[in-house]
Amino acid sequence: MQDLNNTQFFKAVKEPEAKVADVLANVYAALSEKGYNPTSQIVGYIMSGDPTYITSYNNARSLIMKVERDEIVEEIFRSYVENNLK
């Protein structure tokens, strides 16, 4: 039996950080599979912050909410620069 007079300790389980590029790829695929225009839906989410722009199919909505919207914009811009301006 546990001693209820002492403080109990536990370690919080930390989820591994999601890579923004991986999140975007998964969300894009889920939106495409469901027949949505992924570009339009992701832009709508970035601009408004409203997660209902993203389908819950394949856990896409909860995935995209694990990263900050400014990180998404940074990743998109970084990718654009790397692929178009060099």
C-alpha positions in Angstrom: 0.0 0.0 0.0 1.2 3.5 -0.8 2.2 6.0 1.9 -0.3 8.8 1.5 1.6 11.1 3.8 4.4 11.8 1.3 4.3 13.7 -1.9 4.2 11.4 -4.9 6.3 12.3 -8.0 5.8 11.4 -11.6 7.6 12.3 -14.8 5.6 13.9 -17.5 5.8 12.2 -20.8 6.9 14.6 -23.5 5.8 14.1 -27.0 8.5 14.4 -29.7 8.3 17.8 -31.4 6.6 17.6 -34.8 8.6 18.8 -37.8 6.7 21.5 -39.5 7.6 20.1 -43.0 6.3 16.7 -42.0 3.1 18.1 -40.6 2.5 20.1 -43.7 3.1 17.1 -45.9 0.6 15.0 -43.9 -2.0 17.7 -43.8 -1.7 18.4 -47.5 -2.1 14.7 -48.3 -5.1 14.3 -46.0 -6.8 17.4 -47.6 -6.1 16.1 -51.1 -7.4 12.6 -50.3 -10.7 14.2 -49.1 -11.0 16.2 -52.2 -10.3 19.6 -50.8 -7.9 22.2 -52.3 -5.0 21.9 -49.9 -3.5 25.3 -50.7 -6.7 27.1 -50.1 -7.5 25.3 -46.9 -4.1 25.7 -45.4 -4.0 29.4 -46.3 -7.5 29.8 -44.7 -6.2 28.2 -41.5 -3.0 30.3 -41.4 -5.0 33.5 -42.0 -7.8 32.9 -39.6 -6.5 30.4 -37.0 -9.7 28.4 -37.4 -8.9 24.7 -37.3 -12.1 23.8 -39.1 -10.3 24.7 -42.4 -8.4 21.4 -41.9 -10.0 18.0 -42.1 -9.9 15.7 -39.1 -9.3 12.8 -41.6 -6.0 11.0 -40.7 -5.6 13.2 -37.6 -4.7 16.2 -39.8 -6.4 18.8 -37.7 -4.7 17.8 -34.4 -1.4 17.5 -36.2 -1.5 21.0 -37.6 -2.5 22.4 -34.2 0.7 21.0 -32.7 2.8 23.6 -34.6 2.4 27.4 -34.4 1.0 29.2 -37.4 4.0 31.5 -37.7 6.2 28.3 -37.9 4.1 27.1 -40.8 4.6 30.5 -42.6 8.4 30.3 -41.9 8.6 26.8 -43.3 6.6 27.7 -46.4 8.8 30.8 -47.0 12.0 28.9 -46.4 11.0 26.2 -48.8 10.0 28.8 -51.4 13.3 30.6 -51.1 15.4 27.4 -51.3 13.6 26.1 -54.3 13.0 29.3 -56.3 15.6 31.9 -55.5 18.9 30.1 -55.5 
